[in-house]
Amino acid sequence: MFAILNLSISIFFVLLPDFSRAGCDPQINSQIPNIKINIVDFGAAPDDGKDDSVAINKAIASLYPKGGIVYFPNGNWILENRIYVNSDNVYLQGNGSTLFCPKPLADIYGENKNWSWSSGFIVLSPKGKTTKLGNIQSAANDGDTRVEVSWTDEPPKLGQWVQIWWHNDIGSDTLLKWLYGDAIAPKKYGTEMQSAPTPRIKSWFKVVSIDGNSLVLDPPLPLPVNPKWKPTLMDVPHLSNCIVEGFNFEFIESPYPGHLKERGHNCISVSSTVDSQIQNITTTFADSGIILNNCGFITINDIETHGRYMHHPISLSYCSHCLVKEFTLNAPHIHGTTISWGSHFNVFTNGQGNALAMDSHRACSFRNLHQNIIIKHGKTPLQPLRSGGSYNRGLHAARENVYLNIEHKFQSSGESFEIGLLEEWPLGVFIGWHGNGQLIMKPALAGQIVRDLNIKSDVSLYSQSPSEF
């Protein structure tokens, strides 16, 4: 669960989270049934200026319930409605195919402020009802794999995906105290985080074994289990083994309408999905790119944005153990790589962006990793930790978010730049921030770590295969 890394030759030791479990099964393609259909056979026609969304949805529906490959030949395909994936084992296989969306979601489905940060023209979302399976009845340590459950419904099956939900103990706030650490006063926890009865943290697990009330889960617990936090085992409807690959999303060029006024030029929305993959996606003139909510073990690979200002190029809410790699955010944006709503053990690696904002969007996200990131600054450098989120949702970040080997490319070499906002990152870890200028970065809270400043560190916390320390 944790790795001990030597950062200064046998003098300084730190305990850092183990991020090696992020991402989907690398053999995910082998899980897709060997059934391949072509959208042309269902009435879609490239480059004819007519809507193809009805034909595409028919093609996807024809694979239910087994799943298979839905092939999009190279060409321009018009989407005047959303494309839906509601079942497992579906592979939307593009071939550098362009999905042209001539209207925003607001023009198709009506005005809705939520278009600013949710939904897209490809939607992966399961059907079904969430069921409470039981209450976790005794304490367990951070990193344990076994919990004791008092069942309120039928126990899950071996290999089944389940969630544990953690709730704040309203009035005592000991969950929030654990999430923020001792350096943060309760008045900074955020009134919504303190008072809301909804779960603060949701995490995905696969059932390894069941013996009466004893349940073994994988991966290990991302935080302790305390009965005060009403830890609850949930059966959550979900999709698994889905792939979206090889698409260019294009929208009509239009002026950016302003923050929170976006009308839904959005690409891909994924909800309650596990062990799936999105890769080889480009966006042009989008409001938002890829939006994940309540997902786990998703790999997002090779994403590139172009065009005007964006709201959320890549956003993870209530997500755990997702991997975002090889991304290039060319388009200017308000929020770049977003983590929010208790997201944890997610990894962003080998990515770059123009004036990239590594956005921690409040609401208790903890133990996430940004590693090997390049930030290309403009004429007037912006703060790389600038973030959004409602003020009543507490500090921008919770504990132990790690930012490792963040390279800064300034337009003028030798420039001096002070990194700010560290007072919003309790127990934050900042290692190997460097570039062609002189960075100034000082711990702002007890327990923060700032090391290897202005040099690239040889530390690595994520690689494709599980790390050995």
C-alpha positions in Angstrom: 0.0 0.0 0.0 2.9 2.3 0.7 6.5 2.6 -0.6 9.4 3.8 1.4 11.6 5.9 -0.9 15.0 7.2 0.0 15.2 10.8 -1.3 18.5 11.9 0.1 21.0 9.1 0.4 20.2 7.4 3.6 19.3 10.6 5.4 15.6 11.4 4.6 13.0 8.7 4.3 9.3 9.3 3.3 6.4 7.0 3.2 4.5 7.4 -0.1 1.4 5.7 -1.5 1.8 2.8 -3.9 0.2 3.8 -7.2 1.1 0.7 -9.2 -2.5 -0.6 -9.4 -3.8 2.3 -11.5 -5.4 1.6 -14.9 -7.3 -1.2 -16.6 -6.3 -4.8 -17.2 -3.6 -4.6 -20.0 -5.3 -7.6 -21.6 -8.6 -5.9 -21.9 -8.9 -6.4 -25.6 -9.0 -10.2 -25.1 -12.1 -9.8 -23.0 -14.1 -8.4 -25.9 -16.1 -11.1 -27.9 -14.8 -11.7 -31.4 -17.9 -10.2 -33.0 -17.3 -7.3 -35.3 -20.0 -5.1 -36.9 -19.7 -2.1 -39.2 -21.9 1.0 -38.6 -22.3 1.3 -42.4 -24.3 -2.0 -42.3 -26.8 -0.2 -40.0 -27.4 2.8 -42.2 -24.6 5.2 -41.3 -22.9 6.8 -44.3 -19.7 8.9 -44.1 -19.3 12.4 -45.6 -23.0 12.7 -46.6 -23.9 15.6 -44.3 -26.6 13.6 -42.5 -27.0 12.4 -38.9 -25.5 9.0 -38.2 -26.3 8.7 -34.5 -29.5 6.7 -34.9 -27.7 4.1 -37.0 -24.7 4.0 -34.6 -27.0 3.4 -31.6 -28.7 0.6 -33.6 -25.4 -1.0 -34.2 -24.4 -0.9 -30.5 -27.8 -2.3 -29.4 -27.4 -5.2 -31.8 -24.5 -6.6 -29.7 -26.5 -6.8 -26.5 -26.0 -8.7 -24.2 -22.7 -10.3 -25.3 -20.9 -7.3 -26.6 -18.4 -7.0 -29.4 -16.7 -4.5 -31.7 -18.5 -1.6 -33.4 -16.3 -0.5 -36.3 -16.3 3.1 -37.5 -14.5 3.3 -40.9 -12.4 6.4 -41.6 -14.5 9.3 -42.6 -16.7 12.1 -41.2 -19.7 11.0 -39.1 -22.3 13.4 -37.9 -23.8 13.1 -34.4 -27.0 15.1 -33.8 -27.8 12.9 -30.7 -25.8 11.1 -28.1 -24.3 7.7 -28.6 -25.0 5.3 -25.7 -23.2 2.3 -24.3 -25.2 0.6 -21.6 -23.7 -2.9 -21.5 -20.4 -4.7 -20.9 -17.7 -5.7 -23.4 -18.4 -3.1 -26.1 -15.6 -1.7 -28.2 -16.2 1.4 -30.2 -13.4 1.1 -32.7 -12.6 4.2 -34.7 -10.0 4.4 -37.4 -9.0 8.0 -37.1 -12.7 8.6 -37.6 -14.1 12.1 -37.2 -17.2 12.6 -35.1 -18.6 16.0 -36.0 -21.1 17.4 -33.6 -22.8 20.4 -35.2 -24.9 21.4 -32.2 -24.2 21.5 -28.4 -26.2 19.4 -26.0 -28.2 22.4 -25.0 -29.6 22.9 -28.5 -30.6 19.2 -28.7 -31.9 18.4 -25.2 -32.6 21.9 -23.8 -30.8 24.3 -21.6 -29.2 22.8 -18.5 -26.4 24.2 -16.3 -25.1 20.7 -15.9 -23.9 20.7 -19.5 -21.1 22.8 -18.2 -19.4 19.9 -16.5 -21.3 16.7 -17.4 -22.5 14.4 -20.2 -21.0 14.1 -23.7 -21.8 12.8 -27.2 -20.6 9.4 -26.3 -22.1 8.2 -23.0 -21.0 5.1 -21.2 -23.5 4.5 -18.3 -25.0 1.3 -16.8 -28.6 0.6 -16.0 -29.9 -0.8 -12.7 -30.4 0.0 -9.1 -27.7 0.3 -6.4 -28.2 -2.2 -3.5 -26.7 -2.1 0.0 -25.1 -5.4 0.8 -24.1 -4.8 4.3 -22.4 -2.8 7.0 -18.7 -3.2 7.8 -18.9 -4.0 11.4 -15.3 -3.6 12.8 -12.3 -1.4 12.2 -9.7 -2.1 9.6 -6.4 -0.5 8.9 -5.4 1.6 6.0 -4.0 -1.0 3.5 -5.9 -4.0 4.8 -7.6 -6.4 2.4 -10.0 -8.1 4.8 -13.2 -6.6 6.3 -16.0 -8.1 8.4 -19.5 -7.5 7.1 -22.9 -7.7 8.7 -24.9 -8.7 5.7 -28.2 -7.0 4.9 -28.6 -8.7 1.5 -27.1 -11.6 -0.4 -23.3 -11.6 -0.3 -21.5 -10.8 -3.5 -20.0 -13.5 -5.8 -16.3 -14.1 -6.2 -14.8 -11.8 -8.8 -17.7 -9.3 -8.5 -17.0 -5.6 -8.4 -18.3 -3.8 -5.3 -17.9 -0.5 -3.6 -17.3 0.6 0.0 -18.8 4.0 0.9 -17.3 6.1 3.7 -19.5 8.8 5.4 -18.4 11.7 7.6 -19.4 11.4 11.2 -21.4 14.7 11.3 -20.6 16.7 14.4 -17.4 15.0 15.2 -15.8 15.2 11.7 -13.1 12.5 12.4 -13.2 11.3 8.8 -12.5 14.8 7.6 -9.7 15.1 10.3 -8.1 11.9 8.8 -8.5 13.2 5.3 -7.0 16.7 6.0 -4.5 15.9 8.7 -3.7 17.6 12.0 -2.4 20.9 10.4 -5.9 21.9 9.2 -8.5 23.5 11.5 -12.0 22.2 11.3 -13.3 25.5 10.0 -11.5 24.8 6.8 -13.1 21.4 6.2 -16.0 22.9 4.3 -19.5 23.2 5.5 -20.9 20.9 2.8 -18.3 18.3 3.5 -19.2 18.5 7.2 -23.0 18.4 7.0 -23.9 16.4 3.9 -25.1 12.8 4.7 -23.9 11.5 1.3 -20.7 9.5 1.1 -17.5 11.4 1.2 -15.5 8.5 -0.3 -16.4 5.7 -2.7 -13.9 3.1 -3.8 -14.0 0.1 -6.1 -12.9 -3.4 -5.2 -13.1 -6.9 -6.6 -14.2 -9.7 -4.3 -11.4 -12.2 -3.7 -12.9 -14.5 -1.1 -15.9 -14.8 1.2 -16.0 -16.8 4.4 -19.1 -16.1 6.4 -18.9 -12.5 7.4 -15.3 -12.2 6.4 -14.6 -10.6 3.0 -11.3 -10.3 1.2 -11.0 -7.5 -1.3 -8.6 -6.3 -3.9 -7.0 -3.7 -4.0 -6.2 -2.9 -0.4 -8.2 -0.4 1.5 -7.3 3.2 0.4 -8.0 4.6 3.9 -8.9 3.1 7.3 -12.3 1.6 8.1 -13.8 3.1 11.2 -17.4 2.2 12.3 -18.0 5.9 13.1 -17.8 6.5 9.4 -20.7 4.2 8.5 -18.6 2.1 6.1 -21.1 0.4 3.8 -20.6 -2.3 1.2 -22.6 -1.6 -1.9 -23.5 -3.4 -5.1 -23.4 -0.6 -7.7 -24.6 -1.2 -11.3 -21.5 -0.8 -13.5 -20.1 -1.4 -16.9 -16.8 -3.3 -17.4 -14.5 -4.2 -20.3 -15.5 -1.3 -22.6 -13.2 0.5 -25.0 -13.5 3.7 -26.9 -10.6 4.3 -29.4 -9.5 6.2 -32.4 -11.9 9.2 -32.7 -11.5 12.9 -33.6 -14.2 15.0 -32.1 -14.9 18.2 -33.9 -17.4 20.9 -32.9 -18.4 24.2 -34.6 -15.9 26.9 -33.8 -17.7 29.3 -31.5 -16.6 31.9 -28.9 -16.0 30.6 -25.4 -19.3 31.5 -23.6 -17.6 31.9 -20.2 -17.0 29.7 -17.1 -20.1 27.7 -16.1 -21.9 29.0 -19.2 -20.8 26.2 -21.4 -23.6 24.6 -23.5 -22.3 21.1 -23.9 -19.7 20.7 -26.7 -18.6 17.7 -24.7 -16.9 14.5 -26.0 -17.0 11.4 -23.8 -18.9 10.9 -20.5 -18.3 7.7 -18.5 -20.2 6.8 -15.3 -19.9 3.8 -12.9 -17.6 1.9 -15.2 -14.6 -0.2 -14.3 -11.7 -1.9 -16.0 -12.2 0.0 -19.3 -10.1 2.1 -21.7 -10.3 5.3 -23.7 -7.5 6.0 -26.1 -6.4 7.8 -29.2 -8.9 10.7 -28.9 -8.5 14.3 -30.2 -10.8 17.2 -29.6 -11.3 20.4 -31.5 -13.4 23.4 -30.2 -14.8 21.3 -27.3 -16.1 22.6 -24.0 -15.1 19.4 -22.1 -13.2 16.4 -23.2 -13.4 13.2 -21.1 -15.5 13.2 -18.0 -15.4 10.3 -15.6 -17.7 9.9 -12.6 -17.7 7.1 -10.0 -15.3 5.0 -12.1 -12.4 2.7 -11.2 -9.4 1.2 -13.0 -10.0 3.2 -16.3 -7.1 3.9 -18.6 -7.1 7.1 -20.6 -4.3 7.1 -23.1 -3.2 9.4 -25.9 -5.5 12.4 -25.6 -4.9 15.6 -27.5 -7.0 18.9 -27.3 -7.1 21.7 -29.8 -9.0 25.0 -30.4 -10.5 27.5 -28.1 -10.8 27.7 -24.3 -12.1 24.5 -22.6 -13.7 24.0 -19.2 -12.6 20.4 -18.3 -10.3 18.7 -20.7 -10.0 15.6 -18.4 -12.0 15.3 -15.2 -12.2 12.6 -12.6 -14.9 12.7 -9.8 -15.5 10.0 -7.3 -12.9 7.9 -9.1 -10.3 5.5 -7.9 -7.2 3.8 -9.5 -7.6 5.4 -12.9 -4.7 6.1 -15.1 -4.3 9.1 -17.5 -1.2 9.0 -19.6 0.4 10.4 -22.8 -1.9 13.4 -23.0 -1.3 16.8 -24.7 -3.6 19.6 -23.7 -2.9 22.2 -26.4 -6.2 24.1 -25.9 -6.3 26.7 -23.2 -8.4 25.7 -20.3 -9.8 26.7 -17.0 -9.3 23.3 -15.3 -6.8 20.9 -16.9 -6.3 17.6 -15.1 -9.2 17.6 -12.6 -9.6 15.4 -9.5 -12.6 16.0 -7.3 -15.2 14.4 -4.9 -12.9 12.1 -3.0 -11.0 10.7 -6.0 -8.0 8.7 -4.9 -5.1 6.6 -6.1 -5.4 8.0 -9.7 -2.3 8.6 -11.8 -1.6 11.3 -14.4 1.7 10.6 -16.1 3.8 11.5 -19.2 1.5 14.4 -20.1 1.9 18.0 -21.0 -0.2 21.1 -21.4 -0.1 24.8 -22.3 -0.3 26.6 -19.0 -1.5 23.4 -17.5 -3.7 23.6 -14.4 -3.3 20.5 -12.2 -6.8 21.1 -10.8 -7.7 19.6 -7.4 -11.4 20.6 -7.3 -12.0 20.5 -3.6 -14.3 17.8 -1.9 -11.5 15.7 -0.3 -9.5 14.2 -3.2 -6.5 12.4 -1.6 -3.5 10.3 -2.6 -3.4 11.0 -6.3 -0.2 11.2 -8.4 1.0 13.6 -11.1 4.3 12.3 -12.5 6.5 13.4 -15.4 4.4 16.3 -16.4 5.5 19.2 -18.7 3.9 22.6 -18.2 4.5 25.0 -21.1 4.1 28.5 -19.7 2.8 31.5 -21.6 4.3 35.0 -21.5 2.8 35.5 -18.1 3.1 32.2 -16.2 0.1 31.0 -14.3 0.1 29.0 -11.1 0.2 25.3 -12.0 -1.9 24.4 -8.9 -4.7 26.9 -9.6 -8.0 25.0 -9.0 -11.7 25.4 -8.8 -14.6 24.1 -6.8 -17.2 25.5 -4.5 -15.7 27.1 -1.3 -18.1 25.2 1.0 -16.3 21.9 -0.1 -13.2 22.6 1.9 -9.6 23.0 0.8 -8.6 22.2 -2.8 -6.9 19.0 -1.8 -6.9 16.4 1.0 -3.9 14.4 2.2 -0.9 13.0 0.4 -1.4 14.1 -3.2 2.0 13.7 -4.9 3.5 15.9 -7.7 6.7 14.3 -9.0 9.0 15.6 -11.7 7.0 18.5 -12.9 8.9 20.3 -15.6 8.3 24.0 -16.3 9.1 25.4 -19.7 9.2 29.2 -19.5 9.3 31.4 -22.6 12.4 33.1 -21.2 15.0 30.8 -19.7 16.4 31.7 -16.3 13.1 33.2 -15.2 12.4 33.1 -11.5 8.9 31.9 -10.5 7.4 31.2 -7.1 4.9 28.3 -6.8 1.9 29.3 -4.7 -1.2 27.8 -3.2 0.6 25.1 -1.1 -1.5 26.1 1.9 -4.4 24.3 0.2 -2.5 21.0 0.0 -2.2 19.4 3.4 0.5 16.6 3.6 1.2 17.3 -0.1 4.4 15.9 -1.6 6.3 17.9 -4.2 9.4 16.3 -5.6 11.6 17.1 -8.5 10.0 20.4 -9.7 12.4 21.8 -12.3 12.7 23.5 -15.6 14.5 26.2 -17.5 13.9 28.8 -14.8 14.5 29.1 -11.1 11.6 27.8 -9.1 10.8 29.0 -5.6 8.7 26.6 -3.6 8.4 26.5 0.2 6.3 24.2 2.5 3.2 26.1 3.7 1.9 23.5 6.2 3.4 21.1 8.7 3.9 17.7 7.1 4.3 18.9 3.5 7.3 17.7 1.6 9.3 19.8 -0.9 12.4 18.0 -2.2 14.8 17.9 -5.1 13.7 21.4 -6.1 15.2 22.7 -9.4 16.5 19.2 -10.3 14.8 16.2 -11.9 14.4 13.5 -9.4 15.3 9.8 -10.0 12.3 8.8 -8.0 9.4 7.0 -9.9 6.1 6.0 -8.3 4.4 4.6 -11.4 5.4 2.4 -14.3 3.3 0.1 -16.6 4.2 -2.9 -14.5 3.9 -2.9 -10.8 6.7 -1.1 -9.2 9.3 -2.7 -6.9 10.8 -0.5 -4.2 
